[in-house]
Amino acid sequence: DDPSMARYLETLLEEQSYQVTAVTLPTTALEKFMAAPDDYDLVITDQIMPHGTGMELAQDLLELKPGLPIILTTASADLISEERAGQNGIRAVFGKPINSEQLLRRVNNLLHGTS
């Protein structure tokens, strides 16, 4: 939901040759995803957003595309366990500030099965 964070992640991932669609509202993300679910191989979302949570968005996306890798970011990582996130289909949880190297390794692993 933070435009500066969205731009930062967009730039970080595009520098690694990933094609990125950055949006700041979960409703917009869901609309774009619903229009072309096969265009998306991975989603990074924030937990606390206006008009919904990252967990809710993950559930909506996974109903449309089961198995979609989803990474959740949160300023309160201590409140969301990896186990709870995993039960909701989320593959990784990153606290803020985000460690760019760790995030890129995880994205690469989820998309290509490499570390």
Backbone as CSV, one residue per row, in Angstrom:
resi,resn,N_x,N_y,N_z,CA_x,CA_y,CA_z,C_x,C_y,C_z
1,ASP,0.811,-1.208,0.000,0.000,0.000,0.000,0.847,1.262,0.000
2,ASP,2.138,1.132,0.199,3.046,2.275,0.270,3.672,2.498,-1.110
3,PRO,3.346,3.618,-1.771,3.870,3.852,-3.120,5.396,3.816,-3.201
4,SER,6.078,4.332,-2.181,7.547,4.315,-2.230,8.081,2.884,-2.113
5,MET,7.459,2.049,-1.307,7.867,0.645,-1.191,7.561,-0.101,-2.493
6,ALA,6.414,0.196,-3.084,6.059,-0.441,-4.357,7.088,-0.094,-5.428
7,ARG,7.485,1.175,-5.496,8.500,1.587,-6.474,9.841,0.925,-6.196
8,TYR,10.209,0.851,-4.907,11.476,0.221,-4.533,11.506,-1.243,-4.966
9,LEU,10.467,-1.988,-4.640,10.417,-3.407,-5.011,10.332,-3.582,-6.522
10,GLU,9.594,-2.713,-7.182,9.500,-2.770,-8.636,10.889,-2.613,-9.264
11,THR,11.635,-1.606,-8.823,12.982,-1.366,-9.344,13.904,-2.527,-9.013
12,LEU,13.865,-3.002,-7.778,14.718,-4.108,-7.337,14.504,-5.341,-8.216
13,LEU,13.256,-5.687,-8.466,12.944,-6.883,-9.243,13.203,-6.681,-10.735
14,GLU,12.908,-5.498,-11.254,13.178,-5.236,-12.667,14.677,-5.260,-12.960
15,GLU,15.498,-4.842,-12.003,16.954,-4.910,-12.180,17.427,-6.354,-12.309
16,GLN,16.613,-7.296,-11.844,16.931,-8.723,-11.966,16.214,-9.347,-13.166
17,SER,15.686,-8.501,-14.032,15.007,-8.903,-15.276,13.633,-9.536,-15.058
18,TYR,13.014,-9.285,-13.908,11.650,-9.743,-13.698,10.687,-8.706,-14.256
19,GLN,9.591,-9.174,-14.822,8.533,-8.281,-15.277,7.622,-8.037,-14.083
20,VAL,7.366,-6.775,-13.763,6.678,-6.417,-12.526,5.433,-5.575,-12.805
21,THR,4.370,-5.881,-12.088,3.179,-5.039,-12.054,3.043,-4.574,-10.612
22,ALA,3.237,-3.288,-10.379,3.169,-2.751,-9.018,1.871,-1.974,-8.836
23,VAL,1.142,-2.310,-7.794,-0.088,-1.592,-7.435,-0.077,-1.367,-5.927
24,THR,-0.895,-0.421,-5.473,-0.864,-0.089,-4.052,-2.151,-0.405,-3.300
25,LEU,-3.142,-0.948,-3.982,-4.386,-1.335,-3.313,-4.692,-2.799,-3.595
26,PRO,-5.140,-3.548,-2.598,-5.465,-4.950,-2.833,-6.616,-5.127,-3.822
27,THR,-7.544,-4.184,-3.846,-8.657,-4.285,-4.788,-8.153,-4.170,-6.230
28,THR,-7.209,-3.267,-6.460,-6.621,-3.110,-7.792,-5.818,-4.352,-8.158
29,ALA,-5.067,-4.870,-7.193,-4.279,-6.084,-7.448,-5.182,-7.237,-7.849
30,LEU,-6.272,-7.417,-7.140,-7.197,-8.506,-7.440,-7.839,-8.321,-8.815
31,GLU,-8.220,-7.089,-9.144,-8.815,-6.813,-10.461,-7.844,-7.164,-11.581
32,LYS,-6.599,-6.713,-11.451,-5.593,-6.992,-12.482,-5.337,-8.496,-12.592
33,PHE,-5.252,-9.155,-11.451,-5.002,-10.590,-11.445,-6.161,-11.347,-12.086
34,MET,-7.381,-10.975,-11.741,-8.554,-11.655,-12.284,-8.628,-11.514,-13.809
35,ALA,-8.145,-10.393,-14.326,-8.186,-10.152,-15.772,-7.227,-11.064,-16.529
36,ALA,-6.126,-11.478,-15.871,-5.123,-12.301,-16.572,-4.281,-13.088,-15.568
37,PRO,-4.872,-14.070,-14.861,-4.133,-14.783,-13.817,-2.873,-15.487,-14.311
38,ASP,-2.869,-15.923,-15.556,-1.686,-16.623,-16.066,-0.510,-15.689,-16.333
39,ASP,-0.745,-14.386,-16.266,0.341,-13.420,-16.438,1.179,-13.273,-15.167
40,TYR,0.748,-13.866,-14.069,1.418,-13.678,-12.781,1.978,-15.000,-12.271
41,ASP,3.275,-14.985,-11.953,3.967,-16.178,-11.458,4.259,-16.109,-9.966
42,LEU,4.161,-14.914,-9.377,4.481,-14.718,-7.965,3.868,-13.393,-7.540
43,VAL,3.453,-13.299,-6.282,2.899,-12.058,-5.742,3.615,-11.726,-4.444
44,ILE,3.966,-10.459,-4.295,4.490,-9.930,-3.034,3.455,-8.930,-2.543
45,THR,2.981,-9.125,-1.312,1.954,-8.243,-0.763,2.305,-7.833,0.658
46,ASP,1.744,-6.724,1.066,1.886,-6.257,2.434,0.720,-6.822,3.249
47,GLN,0.904,-6.982,4.538,-0.170,-7.506,5.376,-1.218,-6.442,5.673
48,ILE,-0.789,-5.272,6.123,-1.730,-4.234,6.527,-1.891,-3.230,5.390
49,MET,-3.109,-3.193,4.820,-3.403,-2.287,3.713,-4.811,-1.748,3.882
50,PRO,-5.095,-0.610,3.257,-6.487,-0.163,3.255,-7.320,-1.143,2.420
51,HIS,-8.508,-1.382,2.811,-9.444,-2.239,2.074,-9.074,-3.717,2.100
52,GLY,-8.301,-4.155,3.092,-8.006,-5.576,3.193,-6.615,-5.857,3.710
53,THR,-6.347,-7.142,3.929,-5.024,-7.563,4.399,-4.348,-8.423,3.341
54,GLY,-3.058,-8.603,3.519,-2.312,-9.474,2.628,-2.798,-10.909,2.700
55,MET,-3.170,-11.353,3.881,-3.697,-12.711,4.044,-5.004,-12.882,3.262
56,GLU,-5.871,-11.878,3.330,-7.131,-11.945,2.581,-6.870,-11.943,1.075
57,LEU,-5.958,-11.089,0.637,-5.619,-11.045,-0.780,-5.046,-12.386,-1.226
58,ALA,-4.185,-12.963,-0.408,-3.599,-14.265,-0.743,-4.689,-15.311,-0.939
59,GLN,-5.668,-15.354,-0.051,-6.754,-16.323,-0.171,-7.521,-16.132,-1.486
60,ASP,-7.819,-14.875,-1.822,-8.535,-14.591,-3.069,-7.727,-15.038,-4.283
61,LEU,-6.435,-14.732,-4.273,-5.582,-15.087,-5.406,-5.433,-16.601,-5.540
62,LEU,-5.275,-17.271,-4.403,-5.089,-18.726,-4.429,-6.357,-19.466,-4.855
63,GLU,-7.512,-18.867,-4.638,-8.754,-19.465,-5.144,-8.761,-19.450,-6.671
64,LEU,-8.174,-18.409,-7.240,-8.126,-18.269,-8.693,-6.973,-19.065,-9.314
65,LYS,-5.869,-19.157,-8.562,-4.682,-19.837,-9.086,-3.987,-20.585,-7.941
66,PRO,-4.474,-21.789,-7.630,-3.866,-22.568,-6.541,-2.379,-22.799,-6.799
67,GLY,-1.608,-22.718,-5.728,-0.172,-22.951,-5.839,0.640,-21.714,-6.180
68,LEU,-0.023,-20.592,-6.415,0.685,-19.348,-6.718,1.604,-18.988,-5.561
69,PRO,2.904,-18.788,-5.812,3.793,-18.370,-4.725,3.455,-16.947,-4.272
70,ILE,3.239,-16.792,-2.972,2.923,-15.485,-2.403,3.888,-15.212,-1.263
71,ILE,4.464,-14.006,-1.284,5.355,-13.535,-0.224,4.631,-12.403,0.492
72,LEU,4.607,-12.477,1.813,3.945,-11.474,2.636,4.996,-10.615,3.318
73,THR,4.824,-9.298,3.253,5.694,-8.390,3.998,4.872,-7.754,5.108
74,THR,5.528,-7.460,6.205,4.815,-6.866,7.336,5.779,-6.162,8.276
75,ALA,5.304,-5.079,8.848,6.081,-4.384,9.866,5.987,-5.122,11.197
76,SER,5.069,-6.064,11.302,4.852,-6.818,12.538,5.090,-8.305,12.299
77,ALA,6.281,-8.646,11.826,6.587,-10.041,11.501,6.448,-10.955,12.710
78,ASP,6.637,-10.408,13.897,6.521,-11.229,15.100,5.069,-11.636,15.385
79,LEU,4.098,-10.991,14.724,2.691,-11.326,14.935,2.170,-12.371,13.952
80,ILE,2.957,-12.659,12.915,2.536,-13.640,11.905,3.620,-14.700,11.785
81,SER,3.322,-15.886,12.243,4.309,-16.956,12.175,4.371,-17.527,10.766
82,GLU,5.531,-18.072,10.431,5.696,-18.744,9.134,4.676,-19.881,9.021
83,GLU,4.405,-20.558,10.152,3.454,-21.670,10.148,2.049,-21.188,9.802
84,ARG,1.610,-20.121,10.460,0.271,-19.575,10.184,0.188,-19.096,8.745
85,ALA,1.222,-18.414,8.293,1.241,-17.931,6.915,1.181,-19.113,5.949
86,GLY,1.961,-20.146,6.222,1.977,-21.327,5.372,0.622,-22.002,5.301
87,GLN,-0.107,-22.005,6.405,-1.451,-22.586,6.417,-2.395,-21.811,5.508
88,ASN,-2.046,-20.563,5.227,-2.848,-19.725,4.348,-2.264,-19.654,2.937
89,GLY,-1.317,-20.529,2.627,-0.759,-20.594,1.287,0.371,-19.640,1.005
90,ILE,0.810,-18.916,2.014,1.902,-17.949,1.838,3.229,-18.677,1.996
91,ARG,4.132,-18.451,1.064,5.391,-19.192,1.027,6.501,-18.572,1.858
92,ALA,6.412,-17.261,2.151,7.457,-16.607,2.941,6.896,-15.341,3.570
93,VAL,7.444,-14.991,4.733,7.083,-13.756,5.420,8.363,-12.965,5.633
94,PHE,8.335,-11.709,5.221,9.482,-10.823,5.412,9.078,-9.652,6.272
95,GLY,9.849,-9.432,7.347,9.645,-8.259,8.172,10.233,-7.041,7.483
96,LYS,9.805,-5.889,7.941,10.335,-4.634,7.414,11.305,-4.055,8.430
97,PRO,12.369,-3.446,8.001,12.733,-3.234,6.599,13.127,-4.553,5.939
98,ILE,12.858,-4.649,4.654,13.107,-5.865,3.893,14.582,-5.984,3.543
99,ASN,15.129,-7.167,3.778,16.497,-7.458,3.356,16.439,-7.827,1.868
100,SER,16.945,-6.947,1.021,16.836,-7.117,-0.433,17.470,-8.406,-0.928
101,GLU,18.643,-8.734,-0.413,19.333,-9.949,-0.865,18.531,-11.192,-0.517
102,GLN,18.001,-11.245,0.695,17.198,-12.405,1.099,15.919,-12.496,0.279
103,LEU,15.293,-11.354,0.016,14.072,-11.360,-0.780,14.359,-11.868,-2.196
104,LEU,15.423,-11.381,-2.812,15.759,-11.814,-4.168,16.085,-13.304,-4.215
105,ARG,16.786,-13.799,-3.199,17.067,-15.248,-3.142,15.779,-16.047,-3.055
106,ARG,14.853,-15.578,-2.225,13.589,-16.299,-2.045,12.746,-16.260,-3.321
107,VAL,12.685,-15.097,-3.964,11.951,-14.976,-5.227,12.552,-15.928,-6.250
108,ASN,13.860,-15.911,-6.380,14.542,-16.786,-7.344,14.252,-18.256,-7.039
109,ASN,14.305,-18.617,-5.764,14.028,-19.988,-5.373,12.596,-20.397,-5.703
110,LEU,11.648,-19.527,-5.412,10.238,-19.844,-5.668,9.947,-19.950,-7.168
111,LEU,10.601,-19.133,-7.956,10.325,-19.129,-9.389,11.145,-20.149,-10.168
112,HIS,12.360,-20.415,-9.685,13.266,-21.255,-10.470,13.781,-22.477,-9.707
113,GLY,13.421,-22.612,-8.438,13.865,-23.748,-7.652,15.345,-23.742,-7.360
114,THR,15.954,-22.545,-7.359,17.374,-22.409,-7.050,17.548,-21.426,-5.912
115,SER,18.701,-21.471,-5.310,18.972,-20.510,-4.237,19.976,-19.514,-4.731
